[in-house]
Amino acid sequence: MAAAALELVALPGIPMVRAGDDLAALIADGFARAGIAPRPGDVLVVAQKVVSKAEGRMVDLAAVAPSPRAVALAGEVRKDPRLVEVILSESVRVVRARPGLLIVEHRLGFVMANAGVDRSNVAPQDGAERVLLLPRDPDASAEALRARLGLPVVINDSFGRAWRRGTVGVAIGAAGLPALLDLRGRPDLFGRRLEVSITGFADEIAAAASLLMGQGAEARPVVLVRGLVWDAPPTAATELVRPAEEDLFR
C-alpha cells in the first residue's frame, strides 16, 4: 500500500494567527487562494504553533510566580525561573536536566525538551513576554479541523531525538487516518511474515511536511500532502506514545 509518488504543497498566504481566530476558515481561504480543491486521500498537516495560537495557549511570563522547585531547577539549567515554572506545570516528571537542557515527560506522554513551551515565532504584544504551550488535546484539535475541512489532519511539531542530532517533524495530533500502520503478519518481498514492523505513519507524514514548513521565518504552517494510501482505520496520535511497560529506558 506504499505510495509511488507524493505531492506536497504549502498553502500560501496564511496570516499570522491570533487567539480566537477561526483556523479552519483561514485554511479554507488558503485553499481558495492557491486554487486547490481537496481530493479524497489528501492529508492536511498543520503546524502546532498556529493551532496553539488559535486556541489561546499563551502564557504571560510576567504573571508567573515561580515555585521554590522551579527556582532551584532554573539555577541548575540556567533558564528563566518563570519559564521553568511553566514547563513544570505542563509536565509530569523531569527526565534529564543540565545547563541549557531540560527534558521532561509532558502531561500528554511526550518526552521532549521544555514540555514544548516555546518563545520562537511568538510575536510580542504590548511589551509582554509570552510563551506558547502545546494544545490541551492535539487529537481533539485535529478532529475539529477534520470535521470542518473534510480531510484527514495531522498536527506536527519539531522534536529532538535521543540518539541523533537535529530536530524532525513528528505528529502530536491526528484525525481521519491511522497514526500507526501495523504491518505484522504481512509478507515481505520474499514471502516471509513480518513480525515486528509497525510504521509511525503520522510521524512520517509530519516529517515530510516539515521540509516545506521549515523551522524559522518561512511562514508556511499548513501543508497539503497528496498521493498517500492506507488500508487501516483511523487512530489518534496518542497511539504513537510508547507505553511505560514497553519503554526500556524509562
C-alpha positions as MATLAB code, in Angstrom:
seq = 'MAAAALELVALPGIPMVRAGDDLAALIADGFARAGIAPRPGDVLVVAQKVVSKAEGRMVDLAAVAPSPRAVALAGEVRKDPRLVEVILSESVRVVRARPGLLIVEHRLGFVMANAGVDRSNVAPQDGAERVLLLPRDPDASAEALRARLGLPVVINDSFGRAWRRGTVGVAIGAAGLPALLDLRGRPDLFGRRLEVSITGFADEIAAAASLLMGQGAEARPVVLVRGLVWDAPPTAATELVRPAEEDLFR';
ca = [
       0.000    0.000    0.000;
       3.011    2.369   -0.164;
       2.556    5.430   -2.362;
       4.606    5.515   -5.562;
       4.722    9.337   -5.659;
       3.725   12.188   -3.374;
       2.910   15.846   -3.926;
       3.365   18.339   -1.077;
       2.097   21.904   -1.342;
       2.465   24.638    1.279;
      -0.685   26.761    1.274;
       0.274   30.375    0.569;
      -0.746   33.484    2.438;
      -1.782   32.007    5.780;
      -1.812   35.112    8.020;
      -0.341   35.451   11.480;
      -2.766   33.550   13.708;
      -4.055   35.083   16.929;
      -6.076   33.790   19.846;
      -9.672   33.149   18.878;
      -9.043   33.078   15.117;
     -11.075   30.589   13.083;
      -8.185   28.443   11.912;
     -10.339   26.218    9.704;
     -11.646   29.297    7.878;
      -8.107   30.636    7.404;
      -7.049   27.293    5.909;
     -10.099   27.176    3.632;
      -9.166   30.669    2.391;
      -5.654   29.346    1.733;
      -7.077   26.597   -0.471;
      -9.103   29.169   -2.394;
      -6.105   31.468   -2.915;
      -3.997   28.562   -4.169;
      -6.761   27.312   -6.439;
      -6.588   23.882   -4.803;
      -9.644   21.684   -4.343;
      -9.044   18.912   -1.776;
      -9.379   15.380   -3.119;
     -10.122   12.058   -1.401;
      -6.926   10.768    0.157;
      -5.422   14.215    0.690;
      -3.970   14.892    4.125;
      -3.542   18.294    5.732;
      -0.575   18.909    8.033;
      -0.902   21.894   10.358;
       1.899   23.310   12.490;
       1.362   23.091   16.225;
       2.152   26.766   16.694;
      -0.840   28.049   14.715;
      -3.159   25.575   16.457;
      -1.906   26.683   19.874;
      -2.159   30.359   18.937;
      -5.746   29.986   17.711;
      -6.620   28.162   20.933;
      -5.092   30.929   23.045;
      -2.402   28.756   24.604;
      -0.261   31.760   25.564;
       1.192   32.488   28.988;
       2.476   35.932   30.005;
       5.681   35.319   31.948;
       5.095   38.496   33.957;
       2.102   36.777   35.560;
       4.054   33.650   36.581;
       5.248   33.253   40.167;
       7.997   30.597   40.204;
       7.832   27.969   42.930;
      10.899   27.093   45.044;
      11.301   23.948   42.929;
      11.289   25.990   39.727;
      13.813   28.457   41.149;
      16.175   25.642   42.151;
      15.837   23.858   38.802;
      16.260   27.131   36.905;
      19.611   27.620   38.621;
      20.666   24.155   37.528;
      19.630   24.536   33.878;
      20.347   28.295   33.668;
      16.892   29.245   32.443;
      14.367   31.888   33.496;
      12.623   30.590   36.675;
       9.284   31.764   35.299;
       9.809   29.717   32.137;
      10.808   26.697   34.207;
       7.630   27.064   36.266;
       5.534   26.980   33.098;
       7.462   23.920   31.864;
       6.868   22.107   35.157;
       3.168   22.949   35.043;
       2.940   21.136   31.691;
       4.990   18.128   32.841;
       4.580   15.015   34.954;
       8.296   14.430   35.569;
      11.754   15.741   34.791;
      13.691   13.200   32.735;
      17.047   14.967   32.434;
      18.402   18.373   33.429;
      21.741   20.029   32.844;
      22.885   23.559   31.914;
      20.934   24.653   28.856;
      18.826   21.473   28.697;
      15.581   20.420   30.358;
      13.953   17.202   29.122;
      10.576   16.336   30.640;
       7.667   13.987   30.200;
       4.773   16.132   29.052;
       1.339   15.560   30.577;
       0.315   14.108   27.172;
       3.080   11.481   27.389;
       5.613   13.062   25.038;
       9.234   13.058   26.225;
      10.566   16.353   24.926;
      12.601   19.463   25.603;
      10.923   22.147   27.702;
       7.487   20.454   27.500;
       7.065   22.108   24.117;
       6.931   25.547   25.754;
       8.310   27.875   23.099;
       9.311   31.501   22.600;
      10.186   31.327   18.891;
       7.763   32.919   16.413;
       5.646   34.256   19.264;
       5.027   37.917   18.472;
       5.314   40.283   21.475;
       2.154   42.195   22.322;
       2.001   45.348   24.473;
       5.581   44.752   25.518;
       4.667   41.479   27.259;
       6.916   38.441   27.053;
       4.759   35.445   26.253;
       5.413   31.767   25.686;
       3.330   29.262   23.755;
       2.157   25.890   25.076;
       1.075   22.780   23.201;
      -2.664   22.385   22.554;
      -4.541   20.909   25.509;
      -5.665   17.936   23.393;
      -3.953   17.829   19.983;
      -6.014   14.863   18.783;
      -9.206   16.772   19.558;
      -7.792   19.820   17.780;
      -7.040   17.684   14.714;
     -10.541   16.194   14.800;
     -12.128   19.648   14.976;
     -10.220   20.731   11.874;
     -11.019   17.447   10.093;
     -14.732   17.906   10.782;
     -14.696   21.429    9.347;
     -12.413   20.839    6.361;
     -13.437   17.299    5.400;
      -9.991   15.713    5.091;
      -7.574   13.936    7.445;
      -5.430   16.201    9.594;
      -2.031   15.802   11.243;
      -0.763   18.375   13.734;
       3.017   18.392   13.751;
       5.760   19.734   15.981;
       9.565   19.553   15.979;
      11.211   17.083   18.345;
      14.816   16.254   19.072;
      15.887   12.608   19.225;
      17.850   10.823   21.895;
      20.430    9.188   19.623;
      20.591   11.583   16.671;
      21.315   15.265   16.208;
      18.785   17.676   14.764;
      15.043   18.059   15.108;
      12.433   16.378   12.906;
       8.711   16.799   12.476;
       6.508   14.437   14.467;
       2.752   14.084   14.817;
       1.296   15.241   18.129;
      -2.295   15.118   16.873;
      -4.088   13.138   14.176;
      -7.606   12.578   12.891;
      -9.034   10.707    9.924;
      -6.047    8.434    9.280;
      -4.109    5.726   11.129;
      -1.322    7.163   13.273;
       0.301    3.720   13.208;
       0.312    1.103   10.461;
       0.721   -2.396   11.886;
       2.380   -4.495    9.196;
       2.899   -7.586   11.347;
       1.725  -10.728    9.620;
       2.115   -9.338    6.117;
       4.662  -10.921    3.748;
       7.944   -9.270    2.869;
       9.415   -9.280   -0.633;
      10.244  -12.984   -0.323;
       7.082  -14.127    1.415;
       8.462  -14.116    4.955;
       5.911  -12.897    7.501;
       6.786   -9.605    9.155;
       6.964   -9.990   12.936;
       7.765   -6.580   14.430;
       7.127   -3.997   11.692;
       4.917   -1.125   12.854;
       5.206    2.145   10.924;
       4.733    5.568   12.513;
       2.578    6.673    9.580;
       1.513   10.034   11.019;
       5.086   10.813   12.083;
       6.367   10.163    8.566;
       3.718   12.487    7.136;
       4.599   15.134    9.719;
       8.303   14.903    8.886;
       7.666   15.220    5.147;
       5.565   18.343    5.653;
       8.259   19.866    7.879;
      10.567   20.023    4.867;
       8.278   22.730    3.467;
       7.264   24.341    6.749;
      10.842   24.982    7.842;
      11.966   25.965   11.334;
      12.441   29.732   11.095;
      10.781   32.597    9.230;
       9.255   30.604    6.355;
       5.646   31.276    7.475;
       4.285   28.086    5.897;
       2.261   26.482    8.693;
      -0.113   24.436    6.520;
       0.921   21.770    4.005;
      -1.269   19.576    1.797;
       0.052   16.055    1.183;
      -1.386   14.310   -1.868;
      -0.922   10.730   -3.053;
      -0.885    8.778    0.217;
      -2.644    5.426    0.502;
      -3.522    3.355    3.551;
      -5.741    0.432    4.439;
      -6.257    0.751    8.193;
      -8.882    2.537   10.306;
      -8.159    5.959   11.830;
      -6.320    6.096   15.153;
      -5.228    9.005   17.316;
      -1.673   10.284   17.661;
      -1.690    9.104   21.270;
      -1.101    5.647   19.760;
       2.410    6.822   18.865;
       3.433    7.287   22.505;
       5.244    4.190   23.737;
       3.578    2.786   26.896;
       5.714    2.745   30.026;
       5.758   -1.058   30.114;
       7.389   -1.099   26.642;
       9.923    1.649   27.395;
      13.337    0.106   28.020;
      14.869    3.446   29.026;
      12.281    4.744   31.499;
];
